[in-house]
């Protein structure tokens, strides 16, 4: 272990909402309130005053869910709603799925530069509130007739590129993975999540969320709705591939989920001044971008870069996670990391996604990166310390990776 330093960036509090299924329990939560929920929680858990926070770094990818879809400054609206002072600086930014992990990186960079001492990093996504879109009416003199509405969630991706599922399918096929490989990994994700949840391993991470009901008391949601306890390999194998792919299905990909995450970070000196327990130290954060059609390889390259930056080896990592944007993403990225070394690949599998990942947990895109960091942190604390490495891809084949340690 490297020696502690007063300038270290440390985590003192981290929490998230449960992740809701598309059209599920969380579909009616206002987007700004969704972000405010974990912001309030991390401040409450740390026992600090809201004005201690210098800046909020907030991942947003789909602001159409906001009541103010044009430049909504979602992070600022959420922080004000969460009770932080109006004087709190914030940035709301879009790196798609990479956003919330990159928020941790931005906070760490500003602390390293001496600009701030305390920050909240995270993000929120509400697929359930994404509206239908009507284009081209403003200057076209429209008077009567049918209007074509567009569903931005259909064939989710980017208009000038393949759907991300198609590119991922092509790369997985190139690496020699089969539909059975993807389904087996998806089944493993649900199995691992179920075991971890039943063992209470998500209790520190997931904050129980009261869901108002038409009649009676609110129902408390304390589990991720994407998880399916009854998933079987047979059921996964029966699903049809989507968008003319060979092997991408609704079962070996995550859902369109709702959720928010927040991590409270400080310099070690500030945490000690406030008398707060250090939960983990941020060791290294890295970002990469590759050819836009090669998304599943991204986390692998980002993780290699992070290890090099930290002067650490894969063997030093107690646990790891690669976000399951599709089942093929961790599979392909582990091949990138291992090269042609089958022994190294098998060792990676043993430490990878041991609590499940996005296929079972859900993937509210711009919240997931901070979810990975906090889950790895709580895993390390439950194991008695060590190093952990997490990564995820997004935004036309960008990727971030983050190494943390727990003493």
GIWOSUL-V717720 format. One line per field, one symbol per residue. ss: DSSP state (@ for helix, = for strand, . for the rest). phi: phi as a letter, one per 40 degrees, with the letter a starting at -180 (. if undefined). Layout:
ss=???
phi=???
This chain:
ss=........=========..=..........@@@@@@@@@@@@@@@@...@@@..=====...@@@........@@@@@@@@.......=====..@@@@@@@@@@@@@@@@@.....=========@@@...=................=......=.....=@@@@@@@@@@@....@@@@@@@@@@@@@@@@@@@@.......==.===.......===...........@@@@@...............=....==========@@@@@@@.....==========.....@@@@@@@@@@@@@@@@...@@@======...=@@@@@@@@@@@@...@@@@@@@@@@=.....@@@@...@@@@@@@@@@@@@@@@@@@..=========...=========.
phi=.cccbccdcbbbaaaacccccdgccbcbcdcccdccdccdccccccgbcdccccabbbcbbbcccccbccfcfdccccccccgccccccabbbbbfccdccccccccccccccgcabbabbiiabbccbcccbbbgcdbbgcbahcbcbbccccfdibdcbcddcccccccccccgcbdcdccccccdcccccdcccccgcbcccccdbcbdbdbgcccccbaccccbcccbcccccccccbfgccacbccbbcccbbiababcbaccccccccgccccabccabbbaabddcbdccddcccccccccccfbbdccccaaabdcdadcccccccccccgbccccccccdcbcfcbgadccchacdcbccccccccccccccccghhbbbbaabigfgcabbabbbbc
